[in-house]
Amino acid sequence: MTAPEGYITFDPEIYSDDGSISDDSTAEFLRKYVQEFREHIERVLTVLPRNR
């Protein structure tokens, strides 16, 4: 992940009020994106010094 950003089009037929996603390909994309974003943040945090 070189640029931690994603563009997601809102479609009221896909996203329900409780946050569930009815489109399997969208749900899979979001699962993979969040996992890659988490891994990106973990890598960044291991490189940047923490000011405490």
Distance bins in CASP14 RR format, pairs under 12 A and 6 or more apart:
PFRMAT RR
TARGET T0000
AUTHOR 0000-0000-0000
RMODE 2
METHOD distances of the structure
MODEL  1
1 32 0 0 0 0 0 1 0 0 0 0 0
1 33 0 0 0 0 1 0 0 0 0 0 0
1 34 0 0 0 0 0 1 0 0 0 0 0
1 35 0 0 0 0 0 1 0 0 0 0 0
1 36 1 0 1 0 0 0 0 0 0 0 0
1 37 1 0 0 1 0 0 0 0 0 0 0
1 38 0 0 0 0 1 0 0 0 0 0 0
1 39 1 0 0 1 0 0 0 0 0 0 0
1 40 1 0 1 0 0 0 0 0 0 0 0
1 41 0 0 0 0 1 0 0 0 0 0 0
1 42 0 0 0 0 0 1 0 0 0 0 0
1 43 0 0 0 0 1 0 0 0 0 0 0
1 44 0 0 0 0 0 1 0 0 0 0 0
2 36 0 0 0 0 0 1 0 0 0 0 0
2 40 0 0 0 0 1 0 0 0 0 0 0
2 43 0 0 0 0 0 1 0 0 0 0 0
2 44 0 0 0 0 0 1 0 0 0 0 0
3 36 0 0 0 0 0 1 0 0 0 0 0
3 37 0 0 0 0 0 1 0 0 0 0 0
3 40 0 0 0 0 1 0 0 0 0 0 0
4 33 0 0 0 0 1 0 0 0 0 0 0
4 34 0 0 0 0 0 1 0 0 0 0 0
4 36 0 0 0 0 1 0 0 0 0 0 0
4 37 1 0 1 0 0 0 0 0 0 0 0
4 38 0 0 0 0 0 1 0 0 0 0 0
4 39 0 0 0 0 0 1 0 0 0 0 0
4 40 1 0 1 0 0 0 0 0 0 0 0
4 41 1 0 0 1 0 0 0 0 0 0 0
4 42 0 0 0 0 0 1 0 0 0 0 0
4 43 0 0 0 0 0 1 0 0 0 0 0
4 44 0 0 0 0 1 0 0 0 0 0 0
5 33 0 0 0 0 1 0 0 0 0 0 0
5 36 0 0 0 0 0 1 0 0 0 0 0
5 37 0 0 0 0 1 0 0 0 0 0 0
5 40 0 0 0 0 0 1 0 0 0 0 0
6 29 0 0 0 0 1 0 0 0 0 0 0
6 30 0 0 0 0 1 0 0 0 0 0 0
6 32 0 0 0 0 0 1 0 0 0 0 0
6 33 1 0 0 1 0 0 0 0 0 0 0
6 34 0 0 0 0 0 1 0 0 0 0 0
6 36 0 0 0 0 0 1 0 0 0 0 0
6 37 0 0 0 0 1 0 0 0 0 0 0
7 29 0 0 0 0 0 1 0 0 0 0 0
7 33 0 0 0 0 0 1 0 0 0 0 0
8 14 0 0 0 0 1 0 0 0 0 0 0
8 15 0 0 0 0 1 0 0 0 0 0 0
8 21 0 0 0 0 0 1 0 0 0 0 0
8 23 0 0 0 0 0 1 0 0 0 0 0
8 26 1 0 0 1 0 0 0 0 0 0 0
8 27 0 0 0 0 0 1 0 0 0 0 0
8 29 0 0 0 0 1 0 0 0 0 0 0
8 30 1 0 0 1 0 0 0 0 0 0 0
8 33 0 0 0 0 1 0 0 0 0 0 0
8 34 0 0 0 0 0 1 0 0 0 0 0
9 15 0 0 0 0 0 1 0 0 0 0 0
9 23 0 0 0 0 0 1 0 0 0 0 0
9 26 0 0 0 0 1 0 0 0 0 0 0
9 29 0 0 0 0 0 1 0 0 0 0 0
10 19 0 0 0 0 0 1 0 0 0 0 0
10 21 0 0 0 0 0 1 0 0 0 0 0
10 26 0 0 0 0 0 1 0 0 0 0 0
11 21 0 0 0 0 1 0 0 0 0 0 0
11 22 0 0 0 0 1 0 0 0 0 0 0
11 23 1 0 0 1 0 0 0 0 0 0 0
11 26 0 0 0 0 1 0 0 0 0 0 0
12 19 0 0 0 0 0 1 0 0 0 0 0
12 21 0 0 0 0 0 1 0 0 0 0 0
12 22 0 0 0 0 0 1 0 0 0 0 0
12 23 0 0 0 0 0 1 0 0 0 0 0
13 21 0 0 0 0 0 1 0 0 0 0 0
13 22 1 0 0 1 0 0 0 0 0 0 0
13 23 0 0 0 0 1 0 0 0 0 0 0
13 26 0 0 0 0 0 1 0 0 0 0 0
14 20 0 0 0 0 1 0 0 0 0 0 0
14 21 1 0 1 0 0 0 0 0 0 0 0
14 22 1 0 1 0 0 0 0 0 0 0 0
14 23 1 0 1 0 0 0 0 0 0 0 0
14 24 0 0 0 0 0 1 0 0 0 0 0
14 25 0 0 0 0 1 0 0 0 0 0 0
14 26 1 0 1 0 0 0 0 0 0 0 0
14 27 0 0 0 0 1 0 0 0 0 0 0
14 29 0 0 0 0 0 1 0 0 0 0 0
14 30 0 0 0 0 0 1 0 0 0 0 0
15 21 1 0 0 1 0 0 0 0 0 0 0
15 22 1 0 0 1 0 0 0 0 0 0 0
15 23 0 0 0 0 1 0 0 0 0 0 0
15 26 0 0 0 0 1 0 0 0 0 0 0
15 27 0 0 0 0 0 1 0 0 0 0 0
15 30 0 0 0 0 0 1 0 0 0 0 0
16 22 1 0 0 1 0 0 0 0 0 0 0
16 23 0 0 0 0 0 1 0 0 0 0 0
16 27 0 0 0 0 0 1 0 0 0 0 0
19 26 0 0 0 0 0 1 0 0 0 0 0
19 27 0 0 0 0 0 1 0 0 0 0 0
19 30 0 0 0 0 0 1 0 0 0 0 0
20 26 0 0 0 0 0 1 0 0 0 0 0
20 27 0 0 0 0 1 0 0 0 0 0 0
20 30 0 0 0 0 0 1 0 0 0 0 0
21 27 1 0 1 0 0 0 0 0 0 0 0
21 28 0 0 0 0 1 0 0 0 0 0 0
21 29 0 0 0 0 1 0 0 0 0 0 0
21 30 1 0 0 1 0 0 0 0 0 0 0
21 31 0 0 0 0 1 0 0 0 0 0 0
23 29 0 0 0 0 1 0 0 0 0 0 0
23 30 0 0 0 0 1 0 0 0 0 0 0
24 30 0 0 0 0 0 1 0 0 0 0 0
24 31 0 0 0 0 0 1 0 0 0 0 0
25 31 0 0 0 0 0 1 0 0 0 0 0
25 32 0 0 0 0 0 1 0 0 0 0 0
26 32 0 0 0 0 0 1 0 0 0 0 0
26 33 0 0 0 0 0 1 0 0 0 0 0
27 33 0 0 0 0 0 1 0 0 0 0 0
27 34 0 0 0 0 0 1 0 0 0 0 0
28 34 0 0 0 0 0 1 0 0 0 0 0
28 35 0 0 0 0 0 1 0 0 0 0 0
29 35 0 0 0 0 0 1 0 0 0 0 0
29 36 0 0 0 0 0 1 0 0 0 0 0
30 36 0 0 0 0 0 1 0 0 0 0 0
30 37 0 0 0 0 0 1 0 0 0 0 0
31 37 0 0 0 0 0 1 0 0 0 0 0
31 38 0 0 0 0 0 1 0 0 0 0 0
32 38 0 0 0 0 0 1 0 0 0 0 0
32 39 0 0 0 0 0 1 0 0 0 0 0
33 39 0 0 0 0 0 1 0 0 0 0 0
33 40 0 0 0 0 0 1 0 0 0 0 0
34 40 0 0 0 0 0 1 0 0 0 0 0
34 41 0 0 0 0 0 1 0 0 0 0 0
35 41 0 0 0 0 0 1 0 0 0 0 0
35 42 0 0 0 0 0 1 0 0 0 0 0
36 42 0 0 0 0 0 1 0 0 0 0 0
36 43 0 0 0 0 0 1 0 0 0 0 0
37 43 0 0 0 0 0 1 0 0 0 0 0
37 44 0 0 0 0 0 1 0 0 0 0 0
38 44 0 0 0 0 0 1 0 0 0 0 0
38 45 0 0 0 0 0 1 0 0 0 0 0
39 45 0 0 0 0 0 1 0 0 0 0 0
39 46 0 0 0 0 0 1 0 0 0 0 0
40 46 0 0 0 0 0 1 0 0 0 0 0
40 47 0 0 0 0 0 1 0 0 0 0 0
41 47 0 0 0 0 0 1 0 0 0 0 0
41 48 0 0 0 0 0 1 0 0 0 0 0
42 48 0 0 0 0 0 1 0 0 0 0 0
44 50 0 0 0 0 0 1 0 0 0 0 0
END
